[in-house]
Amino acid sequence: MLPRVSIITPSFNQGRFLERTINSVLNQEYENLEYIVVDGGSTDDSLEIIKKYEGNLKKWISEPDLGQADAINKGFGLATGQILAWLNSDDEYRPGAISQAVEFLQAHPETGMVYSRAYYIDEGGQIVAEYPAAPTDYGGLRRGRTTIPQQTMFFRSILWRMVGPLDPTFYYAMDYDLWVRIAEVSPIAFHSNHWAHFRLQSSSKSMSEAYKCWPEMMRVHFRDGGSRFSVLYLKYLIRRIVEPIMPWRIRFRKWRYNLQKHESRQREN
């Protein structure tokens, strides 16, 4: 019997991407899957899309909430799976992601959370760059090595009961906060496959307000006894200085990805 996997999708007015997100979950071909969509009271066509697939959902909710963290907490409050994950309503799983994550966690019972590589995609769904995912751990996270694509993380529900829920006062760094809490009590692991697509779109927090994540990371840092004389705080200060040029990072990654594709085609020819 495969362990039950509960996937939560928090959503608010993301109708133009939501159907692709839902299909990327339902098309995983994983037998023991529990899928819950938590909508924040959308006013676009999101409800029509959700109702179209409600026969394949364990449950869906549409009501005002306190934000993304609150929506995810609601979803996990309804979940019954032994393995949990959330997928935002503009991101996508790649085929086989859930099966591979479950296989890894079954083979490594000492590991509480696993994550993998991911690709950036544009608004049309085309791959444009690779996310800079890499191994990290509790010490790395406390030093600001946040190389985890949230879209790819899967973790055991017992850890949620130990360290959850998400802090609803966090708007940007709720995932970082959870990673730190999980990694403090359990090993986390990095898988070399690509499990998800991280969509770059103009209205996403990751594109328009990424700089606001760092003050919330500092809240986690100081809450857990961190000092101003630390690597993470130094990174925070540097980030504040170089913030105007940070959007060029994505452009560089796109350029590097296209160059690698071009070189690969040349080798094949």
Secondary structure by P-SEA (a helix, b strand, c coil): cccbbbbbbbbccccccaaaaaaaaaaccccbbbbbbbbcccccaaaaaaaacccccccccccccccaaaaaaaaaaacccccccccccccccccaaaaaaaaaaaacccccbbbbbbbbbccccccccccbbbbbcaaaaaacccccccccbbbbaaaaaacccccccccccaaaaaaaaaaacccccccccccccccccccccccccccaaaaaaaaaaaaaccccccaaaaaaaaaaaacccccaaaaaaaaaaaaaaaaaaaaac
